[in-house]
Amino acid sequence: MEKPLVLVTGVTGYIGGRLVPELLAAGYRVRAMARNPQRLRDRDWYDDVEVAEADAGNPEQLATALEGVEVAYYLIHALGTGSRFESRDRHTALTFGTAAREAGVGRIVYLGGLYPQGEVLSPHLDSRREVGEILLASGVPTTVLRAAVIIGSGSASFEMLRHLTDRLPFMLTPRWLGTRIQPIAVRDVLHYLVGSATMPTEVSRGFDIGGPDVLTYREMMQRYAAVAGLQPRRIVTLPLLTPSLSSHWVGLVTPVPSSIARPLVDSLIHEVVCKEHDIEQYVADPTPAPVGFDRAVKLALKRVQDLDVTTSWASASTAGAPSDPLPGDPDWSGGSLYVDEREGAVSTTPEQLWSVIEGIGGGNGWYSWRLGWWARGVLDRVFGGPGLRRGRRNPQDLSVGDPLDWWRVEEIEDMKLLRLRAEMRLPGLAWLELIVDTDDHQNTIFRQRALFHPHGLPGHLYWWAIKPFHGIVFGGMQHNIAEAAGRSGPVRWKPSRKSS
């Protein structure tokens, strides 16, 4: 018999990217849906899945993506896209539910948020609740899994917890640190997601899922500190510290920007503890047992230390980012395009130059005016952007779709091209290209291009306001990268799929 076909949405995100290999291991045929399939090409599982290019809000594209699908995983949310994320979530869920019914999908599986009954919910939790109800009312049998804080390397909740605890031995904290939470390990979430695909047709409802421990956020921080080998944290509660102030504080201390931190912090005022465990009637608990909090933290930290963080909260794309056609295309027709281009010969091999280029950003820095980059990063954080805190997924290797500080890898060809797309707060769209070439005499040539497509008058004014600093920023980068490549040292880079 042919294996069942399942569709996974949100594959560039944290859970979706981890669910795909679990479904393949369980014997399913997988169709991965993404607005930009190019971002998937460096995933280990890329050759083992079908890829569908579709936007979850486009009925025509969804009809094609859902054709022949038996189970559809809905792992989409608009958190971090702005103040109207609830309306975006509502529209996308309604569109997807209708398309799934018309395509004859046998089941929808949705991962939502755990929430208390009878309370006025935060916008984040209320949106998760509403999406679940929309899908349950779609006419397609639906499984809604409701989880609280997910503990796993790369999850936004875990990164908040990790960085707050790592960086602040003494904290003045809000009252929500005393709220009870039932966290769950990401591997157990994946277990229940995979198992939900085989639920009987007559089952269409929500299920609470959680780990074996119920803790306050304060207890989670102290237990994290113990597992990580840190001294116990000194925590003082300030009742007047509002969620709004808390989210800005979280945004400054952790890599999670305030646009995401605010909805998450708002949700932490609610007690989120499982009220039932009916899921075990249809999906057996993980064996030998669900993962406890301490072991989940230990497993997550090991992944971080082993540079094995396969997906993260920052994996998902940012709303308003550039899209095809790219400025590198000769027929690009996006209007005004400012270009700062620099080129020079480098007294080193292409391999040595590429090793420095692929290692750029994160802890390795940007090889130019440090104060200027730091100040621009702080300014971006203040206005809700990612700043420089996202860092790198891996200090030596980059793949298409990787976040890289306030950039995202849009294209990479080993030994040839690294194109980064800006996701900082800008009055326009921006790219940075680092290019390795050789001349007719086989000399190594390093070319660098900064491109900016302005939005209206503010965009034009922005470009001309920062243009006087280009010599310091981009000229310094050109010189310092070339100098770093000329120093003796090991060549460390991993061939990408495109050039291998």
VOGULUM-409834 format. One record per residue (C-alpha): residue in one letter; x, y, z. Coordinates in pm, whole numbers, plus 50000, padded with zeros to 5 digits. Example, Ala and Ser with C-alpha at 12.3 -4.5 7.8 and 13.67 -1.06 7.14 Angstrom:
<rs>
+-----+-------+-------+-------+
: res :    px :    py :    pz :
+-----+-------+-------+-------+
:   A : 51230 : 49550 : 50780 :
:   S : 51367 : 49894 : 50714 :
+-----+-------+-------+-------+
</rs>
This chain:
<rs>
+-----+-------+-------+-------+
: res :    px :    py :    pz :
+-----+-------+-------+-------+
:   M : 50000 : 50000 : 50000 :
:   E : 50114 : 50353 : 49925 :
:   K : 50213 : 50546 : 50232 :
:   P : 49972 : 50822 : 50345 :
:   L : 50056 : 51172 : 50221 :
:   V : 50076 : 51446 : 50483 :
:   L : 50118 : 51819 : 50430 :
:   V : 50330 : 52020 : 50673 :
:   T : 50291 : 52397 : 50680 :
:   G : 50529 : 52627 : 50866 :
:   V : 50829 : 52415 : 50762 :
:   T : 51065 : 52712 : 50785 :
:   G : 50961 : 52759 : 51147 :
:   Y : 51072 : 52596 : 51470 :
:   I : 50827 : 52305 : 51505 :
:   G : 50757 : 52247 : 51136 :
:   G : 51123 : 52204 : 51049 :
:   R : 51161 : 51940 : 51320 :
:   L : 50835 : 51762 : 51247 :
:   V : 50922 : 51673 : 50887 :
:   P : 51203 : 51422 : 50968 :
:   E : 50988 : 51268 : 51245 :
:   L : 50705 : 51205 : 50998 :
:   L : 50947 : 51058 : 50743 :
:   A : 51086 : 50826 : 51010 :
:   A : 50729 : 50718 : 51091 :
:   G : 50675 : 50611 : 50729 :
:   Y : 50470 : 50897 : 50590 :
:   R : 50509 : 51066 : 50255 :
:   V : 50560 : 51433 : 50328 :
:   R : 50475 : 51740 : 50125 :
:   A : 50643 : 52051 : 50269 :
:   M : 50464 : 52379 : 50197 :
:   A : 50650 : 52709 : 50192 :
:   R : 50608 : 53051 : 50033 :
:   N : 50972 : 53036 : 49924 :
:   P : 51081 : 52674 : 49869 :
:   Q : 51439 : 52787 : 49800 :
:   R : 51477 : 52835 : 50174 :
:   L : 51438 : 52459 : 50223 :
:   R : 51704 : 52338 : 49984 :
:   D : 51980 : 52297 : 50246 :
:   R : 51764 : 52092 : 50485 :
:   D : 51884 : 51735 : 50531 :
:   W : 51539 : 51603 : 50438 :
:   Y : 51490 : 51815 : 50124 :
:   D : 51542 : 51528 : 49877 :
:   D : 51300 : 51303 : 50068 :
:   V : 50990 : 51525 : 50047 :
:   E : 50765 : 51685 : 49791 :
:   V : 50783 : 52063 : 49800 :
:   A : 50478 : 52282 : 49741 :
:   E : 50510 : 52656 : 49684 :
:   A : 50204 : 52815 : 49841 :
:   D : 50086 : 53090 : 50072 :
:   A : 49843 : 52968 : 50338 :
:   G : 49624 : 53271 : 50272 :
:   N : 49588 : 53200 : 49898 :
:   P : 49297 : 52960 : 49818 :
:   E : 49419 : 52874 : 49466 :
:   Q : 49769 : 52786 : 49581 :
:   L : 49631 : 52589 : 49876 :
:   A : 49406 : 52383 : 49649 :
:   T : 49714 : 52258 : 49464 :
:   A : 49919 : 52203 : 49780 :
:   L : 49638 : 52003 : 49948 :
:   E : 49558 : 51778 : 49652 :
:   G : 49571 : 51413 : 49759 :
:   V : 49664 : 51500 : 50119 :
:   E : 49523 : 51281 : 50398 :
:   V : 49656 : 51475 : 50699 :
:   A : 49743 : 51845 : 50705 :
:   Y : 49956 : 51992 : 50983 :
:   Y : 49870 : 52356 : 51049 :
:   L : 50174 : 52512 : 51217 :
:   I : 50127 : 52875 : 51117 :
:   H : 50091 : 53182 : 51334 :
:   A : 50150 : 53551 : 51280 :
:   L : 50322 : 53622 : 51611 :
:   G : 50583 : 53894 : 51567 :
:   T : 50429 : 54038 : 51249 :
:   G : 50281 : 54346 : 51414 :
:   S : 49982 : 54466 : 51613 :
:   R : 49730 : 54306 : 51378 :
:   F : 49860 : 53951 : 51410 :
:   E : 49523 : 53828 : 51544 :
:   S : 49339 : 53929 : 51224 :
:   R : 49610 : 53767 : 51010 :
:   D : 49580 : 53445 : 51211 :
:   R : 49200 : 53452 : 51174 :
:   H : 49206 : 53506 : 50797 :
:   T : 49469 : 53240 : 50733 :
:   A : 49294 : 52980 : 50949 :
:   L : 48957 : 53041 : 50777 :
:   T : 49118 : 53015 : 50434 :
:   F : 49309 : 52699 : 50521 :
:   G : 49009 : 52527 : 50683 :
:   T : 48791 : 52594 : 50379 :
:   A : 49060 : 52475 : 50137 :
:   A : 49119 : 52157 : 50340 :
:   R : 48746 : 52073 : 50338 :
:   E : 48716 : 52131 : 49963 :
:   A : 49026 : 51919 : 49897 :
:   G : 48883 : 51627 : 50097 :
:   V : 49160 : 51626 : 50360 :
:   G : 49095 : 51358 : 50621 :
:   R : 49237 : 51541 : 50923 :
:   I : 49389 : 51871 : 51032 :
:   V : 49639 : 51873 : 51319 :
:   Y : 49706 : 52207 : 51488 :
:   L : 49951 : 52296 : 51764 :
:   G : 49799 : 52576 : 51973 :
:   G : 49849 : 52723 : 52317 :
:   L : 49737 : 52597 : 52656 :
:   Y : 49501 : 52847 : 52818 :
:   P : 49279 : 52869 : 53127 :
:   Q : 48900 : 52862 : 53094 :
:   G : 48682 : 53158 : 53193 :
:   E : 48952 : 53427 : 53186 :
:   V : 49013 : 53725 : 52961 :
:   L : 49309 : 53595 : 52767 :
:   S : 49614 : 53775 : 52635 :
:   P : 49598 : 53855 : 52261 :
:   H : 49848 : 53575 : 52188 :
:   L : 49658 : 53302 : 52373 :
:   D : 49320 : 53430 : 52255 :
:   S : 49438 : 53411 : 51896 :
:   R : 49565 : 53055 : 51946 :
:   R : 49227 : 52963 : 52100 :
:   E : 49036 : 53124 : 51813 :
:   V : 49243 : 52951 : 51544 :
:   G : 49175 : 52615 : 51707 :
:   E : 48801 : 52683 : 51711 :
:   I : 48804 : 52793 : 51347 :
:   L : 48975 : 52472 : 51238 :
:   L : 48742 : 52258 : 51452 :
:   A : 48446 : 52427 : 51279 :
:   S : 48592 : 52375 : 50930 :
:   G : 48408 : 52049 : 50863 :
:   V : 48735 : 51854 : 50864 :
:   P : 48810 : 51626 : 51163 :
:   T : 49065 : 51825 : 51361 :
:   T : 49309 : 51759 : 51643 :
:   V : 49406 : 52066 : 51843 :
:   L : 49703 : 52009 : 52073 :
:   R : 49734 : 52274 : 52344 :
:   A : 50083 : 52320 : 52490 :
:   A : 50235 : 52574 : 52729 :
:   V : 50608 : 52655 : 52733 :
:   I : 50801 : 52427 : 52496 :
:   I : 51150 : 52339 : 52618 :
:   G : 51389 : 52270 : 52333 :
:   S : 51698 : 52421 : 52175 :
:   G : 51588 : 52713 : 51960 :
:   S : 51233 : 52764 : 52089 :
:   A : 51147 : 53126 : 52168 :
:   S : 51030 : 53032 : 52519 :
:   F : 51349 : 52839 : 52593 :
:   E : 51574 : 53114 : 52454 :
:   M : 51397 : 53369 : 52676 :
:   L : 51450 : 53147 : 52980 :
:   R : 51809 : 53062 : 52891 :
:   H : 51933 : 53414 : 52824 :
:   L : 51753 : 53573 : 53117 :
:   T : 51902 : 53317 : 53354 :
:   D : 52249 : 53308 : 53198 :
:   R : 52295 : 53683 : 53186 :
:   L : 52128 : 53809 : 53503 :
:   P : 52250 : 53667 : 53836 :
:   F : 52031 : 53929 : 54007 :
:   M : 51687 : 54025 : 53876 :
:   L : 51409 : 54269 : 53959 :
:   T : 51113 : 54081 : 53818 :
:   P : 50736 : 54115 : 53767 :
:   R : 50467 : 53919 : 53948 :
:   W : 50421 : 53672 : 53665 :
:   L : 50731 : 53483 : 53782 :
:   G : 50497 : 53324 : 54038 :
:   T : 50253 : 53191 : 53777 :
:   R : 50225 : 52811 : 53753 :
:   I : 50324 : 52659 : 53418 :
:   Q : 50334 : 52302 : 53286 :
:   P : 50624 : 52299 : 53036 :
:   I : 50674 : 52021 : 52783 :
:   A : 50985 : 51896 : 52603 :
:   V : 50990 : 51953 : 52228 :
:   R : 51051 : 51583 : 52161 :
:   D : 50726 : 51501 : 52342 :
:   V : 50539 : 51765 : 52141 :
:   L : 50668 : 51601 : 51822 :
:   H : 50562 : 51260 : 51953 :
:   Y : 50202 : 51375 : 52004 :
:   L : 50196 : 51556 : 51670 :
:   V : 50304 : 51246 : 51477 :
:   G : 50064 : 51023 : 51672 :
:   S : 49770 : 51254 : 51606 :
:   A : 49778 : 51165 : 51235 :
:   T : 49612 : 50828 : 51304 :
:   M : 49323 : 50940 : 51525 :
:   P : 48981 : 50794 : 51434 :
:   T : 48770 : 51004 : 51199 :
:   E : 48501 : 51060 : 51462 :
:   V : 48749 : 51234 : 51697 :
:   S : 48754 : 51609 : 51648 :
:   R : 48852 : 51804 : 51960 :
:   G : 49127 : 51969 : 52158 :
:   F : 49373 : 51801 : 52396 :
:   D : 49596 : 51943 : 52668 :
:   I : 49955 : 51820 : 52650 :
:   G : 50225 : 51886 : 52908 :
:   G : 50528 : 51741 : 53078 :
:   P : 50538 : 51576 : 53423 :
:   D : 50639 : 51897 : 53611 :
:   V : 50428 : 52196 : 53714 :
:   L : 50653 : 52490 : 53804 :
:   T : 50645 : 52865 : 53848 :
:   Y : 50861 : 53067 : 53608 :
:   R : 51084 : 53152 : 53905 :
:   E : 51133 : 52779 : 53975 :
:   M : 51206 : 52718 : 53608 :
:   M : 51482 : 52980 : 53618 :
:   Q : 51639 : 52838 : 53932 :
:   R : 51624 : 52481 : 53802 :
:   Y : 51768 : 52591 : 53469 :
:   A : 52055 : 52757 : 53659 :
:   A : 52121 : 52434 : 53849 :
:   V : 52126 : 52221 : 53532 :
:   A : 52350 : 52475 : 53354 :
:   G : 52595 : 52481 : 53646 :
:   L : 52520 : 52840 : 53745 :
:   Q : 52491 : 52988 : 54093 :
:   P : 52134 : 53025 : 54225 :
:   R : 51977 : 53343 : 54089 :
:   R : 51873 : 53623 : 54324 :
:   I : 51522 : 53726 : 54225 :
:   V : 51324 : 54016 : 54372 :
:   T : 50964 : 54071 : 54262 :
:   L : 50841 : 54422 : 54182 :
:   P : 50457 : 54429 : 54162 :
:   L : 50461 : 54752 : 53957 :
:   L : 50667 : 54605 : 53672 :
:   T : 50402 : 54584 : 53396 :
:   P : 50399 : 54332 : 53108 :
:   S : 50486 : 54614 : 52868 :
:   L : 50796 : 54710 : 53066 :
:   S : 50879 : 54342 : 53113 :
:   S : 50868 : 54276 : 52738 :
:   H : 51111 : 54563 : 52668 :
:   W : 51338 : 54428 : 52939 :
:   V : 51322 : 54078 : 52786 :
:   G : 51382 : 54228 : 52441 :
:   L : 51700 : 54400 : 52558 :
:   V : 51844 : 54107 : 52753 :
:   T : 51756 : 53816 : 52522 :
:   P : 51774 : 53759 : 52143 :
:   V : 51392 : 53753 : 52127 :
:   P : 51272 : 54093 : 51994 :
:   S : 51001 : 54280 : 52183 :
:   S : 50754 : 54216 : 51898 :
:   I : 50763 : 53848 : 51998 :
:   A : 50854 : 53891 : 52365 :
:   R : 50552 : 54114 : 52436 :
:   P : 50284 : 53858 : 52338 :
:   L : 50475 : 53581 : 52518 :
:   V : 50517 : 53787 : 52834 :
:   D : 50151 : 53893 : 52825 :
:   S : 50058 : 53524 : 52820 :
:   L : 50271 : 53442 : 53125 :
:   I : 50021 : 53616 : 53353 :
:   H : 49789 : 53316 : 53299 :
:   E : 49823 : 52987 : 53483 :
:   V : 49868 : 52725 : 53210 :
:   V : 49832 : 52378 : 53358 :
:   C : 49674 : 52076 : 53188 :
:   K : 49317 : 52008 : 53298 :
:   E : 49297 : 51667 : 53130 :
:   H : 49517 : 51404 : 52966 :
:   D : 49269 : 51246 : 52727 :
:   I : 49531 : 51236 : 52453 :
:   E : 49655 : 50904 : 52593 :
:   Q : 49331 : 50739 : 52474 :
:   Y : 49449 : 50786 : 52116 :
:   V : 49824 : 50848 : 52135 :
:   A : 50031 : 50651 : 52384 :
:   D : 50261 : 50857 : 52604 :
:   P : 50629 : 50869 : 52502 :
:   T : 50832 : 50575 : 52627 :
:   P : 50979 : 50515 : 52873 :
:   A : 50809 : 50831 : 53008 :
:   P : 50748 : 51197 : 52917 :
:   V : 51062 : 51407 : 52959 :
:   G : 51086 : 51608 : 53281 :
:   F : 51192 : 51973 : 53294 :
:   D : 51551 : 51916 : 53410 :
:   R : 51624 : 51653 : 53144 :
:   A : 51458 : 51868 : 52875 :
:   V : 51691 : 52157 : 52967 :
:   K : 51992 : 51923 : 52967 :
:   L : 51901 : 51789 : 52621 :
:   A : 51846 : 52142 : 52486 :
:   L : 52176 : 52271 : 52624 :
:   K : 52363 : 51973 : 52476 :
:   R : 52224 : 52062 : 52134 :
:   V : 52338 : 52420 : 52181 :
:   Q : 52686 : 52311 : 52290 :
:   D : 52714 : 52055 : 52006 :
:   L : 52610 : 52320 : 51747 :
:   D : 52316 : 52096 : 51659 :
:   V : 52030 : 52348 : 51677 :
:   T : 51849 : 52246 : 51358 :
:   T : 51563 : 52499 : 51380 :
:   S : 51484 : 52800 : 51597 :
:   W : 51221 : 53064 : 51658 :
:   A : 51425 : 53288 : 51427 :
:   S : 51400 : 53036 : 51141 :
:   A : 51063 : 53177 : 51035 :
:   S : 51068 : 53463 : 50787 :
:   T : 50989 : 53821 : 50880 :
:   A : 50686 : 53999 : 50736 :
:   G : 50767 : 54269 : 50483 :
:   A : 51099 : 54115 : 50380 :
:   P : 51207 : 54130 : 50015 :
:   S : 51080 : 53873 : 49768 :
:   D : 51158 : 53767 : 49411 :
:   P : 51267 : 53895 : 49169 :
:   L : 51600 : 53956 : 49337 :
:   P : 51816 : 54262 : 49273 :
:   G : 52083 : 54031 : 49130 :
:   D : 51848 : 53943 : 48842 :
:   P : 51916 : 54145 : 48527 :
:   D : 51547 : 54206 : 48473 :
:   W : 51486 : 54330 : 48827 :
:   S : 51211 : 54593 : 48804 :
:   G : 51154 : 54704 : 49160 :
:   G : 51204 : 55075 : 49096 :
:   S : 51489 : 55277 : 49248 :
:   L : 51786 : 55073 : 49361 :
:   Y : 52088 : 55229 : 49531 :
:   V : 52412 : 55030 : 49510 :
:   D : 52741 : 55063 : 49697 :
:   E : 52990 : 54838 : 49516 :
:   R : 53353 : 54770 : 49606 :
:   E : 53609 : 54537 : 49451 :
:   G : 53972 : 54450 : 49511 :
:   A : 54236 : 54181 : 49467 :
:   V : 54318 : 53973 : 49774 :
:   S : 54654 : 53808 : 49835 :
:   T : 54508 : 53477 : 49948 :
:   T : 54330 : 53174 : 49806 :
:   P : 53955 : 53168 : 49732 :
:   E : 53919 : 52897 : 49997 :
:   Q : 54074 : 53114 : 50269 :
:   L : 53864 : 53416 : 50168 :
:   W : 53545 : 53210 : 50162 :
:   S : 53623 : 53064 : 50504 :
:   V : 53616 : 53417 : 50650 :
:   I : 53304 : 53518 : 50455 :
:   E : 53099 : 53217 : 50563 :
:   G : 53205 : 53278 : 50923 :
:   I : 53088 : 53640 : 50929 :
:   G : 52849 : 53775 : 51194 :
:   G : 52748 : 53639 : 51533 :
:   G : 53044 : 53604 : 51766 :
:   N : 53286 : 53663 : 51478 :
:   G : 53154 : 54013 : 51415 :
:   W : 53128 : 54212 : 51092 :
:   Y : 53490 : 54317 : 51038 :
:   S : 53415 : 54689 : 51045 :
:   W : 53319 : 54979 : 51270 :
:   R : 53216 : 54791 : 51586 :
:   L : 53063 : 55092 : 51761 :
:   G : 52854 : 55175 : 51455 :
:   W : 52721 : 54819 : 51422 :
:   W : 52649 : 54803 : 51795 :
:   A : 52465 : 55137 : 51796 :
:   R : 52260 : 55041 : 51489 :
:   G : 52173 : 54710 : 51655 :
:   V : 52054 : 54881 : 51974 :
:   L : 51845 : 55126 : 51771 :
:   D : 51688 : 54838 : 51580 :
:   R : 51599 : 54660 : 51906 :
:   V : 51436 : 54975 : 52042 :
:   F : 51206 : 54986 : 51738 :
:   G : 51118 : 54616 : 51764 :
:   G : 51369 : 54470 : 51519 :
:   P : 51603 : 54173 : 51577 :
:   G : 51919 : 54379 : 51627 :
:   L : 52240 : 54179 : 51653 :
:   R : 52121 : 53935 : 51921 :
:   R : 52000 : 53653 : 51694 :
:   G : 52359 : 53559 : 51615 :
:   R : 52425 : 53249 : 51407 :
:   R : 52279 : 52898 : 51414 :
:   N : 52629 : 52755 : 51366 :
:   P : 52958 : 52951 : 51402 :
:   Q : 53117 : 52787 : 51095 :
:   D : 52837 : 52695 : 50856 :
:   L : 52552 : 52884 : 50687 :
:   S : 52250 : 52759 : 50496 :
:   V : 51980 : 52931 : 50293 :
:   G : 51717 : 53068 : 50532 :
:   D : 51947 : 53095 : 50834 :
:   P : 51907 : 53407 : 51051 :
:   L : 52234 : 53595 : 51085 :
:   D : 52204 : 53883 : 51334 :
:   W : 51967 : 54129 : 51160 :
:   W : 52018 : 53957 : 50824 :
:   R : 51888 : 53635 : 50673 :
:   V : 52079 : 53415 : 50427 :
:   E : 51893 : 53449 : 50099 :
:   E : 52146 : 53278 : 49873 :
:   I : 52471 : 53096 : 49922 :
:   E : 52699 : 52934 : 49666 :
:   D : 53014 : 52794 : 49820 :
:   M : 53331 : 52972 : 49709 :
:   K : 53121 : 53220 : 49507 :
:   L : 52838 : 53416 : 49669 :
:   L : 52678 : 53499 : 50003 :
:   R : 52366 : 53716 : 49971 :
:   L : 52211 : 53846 : 50292 :
:   R : 51869 : 54010 : 50316 :
:   A : 51813 : 54271 : 50587 :
:   E : 51536 : 54214 : 50842 :
:   M : 51611 : 54521 : 51052 :
:   R : 51364 : 54809 : 51074 :
:   L : 51424 : 55009 : 50754 :
:   P : 51229 : 55245 : 50525 :
:   G : 51299 : 55006 : 50238 :
:   L : 51453 : 54671 : 50145 :
:   A : 51824 : 54597 : 50172 :
:   W : 52070 : 54328 : 50072 :
:   L : 52442 : 54269 : 50123 :
:   E : 52637 : 54052 : 49876 :
:   L : 52986 : 53914 : 49940 :
:   I : 53135 : 53763 : 49624 :
:   V : 53453 : 53561 : 49559 :
:   D : 53593 : 53565 : 49205 :
:   T : 53919 : 53524 : 49013 :
:   D : 54064 : 53731 : 48731 :
:   D : 54236 : 53615 : 48411 :
:   H : 54561 : 53568 : 48602 :
:   Q : 54390 : 53355 : 48870 :
:   N : 54422 : 53625 : 49132 :
:   T : 54153 : 53615 : 49401 :
:   I : 53904 : 53901 : 49369 :
:   F : 53674 : 54007 : 49653 :
:   R : 53362 : 54199 : 49551 :
:   Q : 53112 : 54349 : 49790 :
:   R : 52771 : 54502 : 49707 :
:   A : 52524 : 54676 : 49936 :
:   L : 52183 : 54728 : 49772 :
:   F : 51892 : 54935 : 49896 :
:   H : 51542 : 54971 : 49750 :
:   P : 51386 : 55276 : 49922 :
:   H : 51021 : 55306 : 50021 :
:   G : 50908 : 55660 : 49945 :
:   L : 51080 : 55978 : 50053 :
:   P : 51187 : 55840 : 50396 :
:   G : 51378 : 55565 : 50217 :
:   H : 51565 : 55806 : 49992 :
:   L : 51648 : 56032 : 50288 :
:   Y : 51772 : 55732 : 50487 :
:   W : 52013 : 55626 : 50212 :
:   W : 52165 : 55972 : 50171 :
:   A : 52186 : 56020 : 50550 :
:   I : 52396 : 55706 : 50597 :
:   K : 52596 : 55731 : 50273 :
:   P : 52879 : 55934 : 50438 :
:   F : 52940 : 55638 : 50671 :
:   H : 52969 : 55380 : 50391 :
:   G : 53342 : 55425 : 50366 :
:   I : 53383 : 55338 : 50733 :
:   V : 53131 : 55053 : 50737 :
:   F : 53164 : 54888 : 50396 :
:   G : 53513 : 55006 : 50313 :
:   G : 53634 : 54885 : 50651 :
:   M : 53459 : 54554 : 50600 :
:   Q : 53624 : 54508 : 50259 :
:   H : 53970 : 54576 : 50400 :
:   N : 53936 : 54376 : 50722 :
:   I : 53785 : 54065 : 50563 :
:   A : 54070 : 54061 : 50310 :
:   E : 54322 : 54106 : 50591 :
:   A : 54168 : 53828 : 50800 :
:   A : 54169 : 53592 : 50501 :
:   G : 54540 : 53662 : 50450 :
:   R : 54633 : 53539 : 50795 :
:   S : 54739 : 53176 : 50818 :
:   G : 54481 : 52948 : 50968 :
:   P : 54262 : 52644 : 50899 :
:   V : 54008 : 52664 : 50618 :
:   R : 53673 : 52566 : 50767 :
:   W : 53367 : 52558 : 50550 :
:   K : 53101 : 52305 : 50451 :
:   P : 53010 : 52264 : 50082 :
:   S : 52646 : 52353 : 50015 :
:   R : 52404 : 52145 : 49812 :
:   K : 52425 : 52393 : 49524 :
:   S : 52795 : 52356 : 49460 :
:   S : 52852 : 51997 : 49572 :
+-----+-------+-------+-------+
</rs>
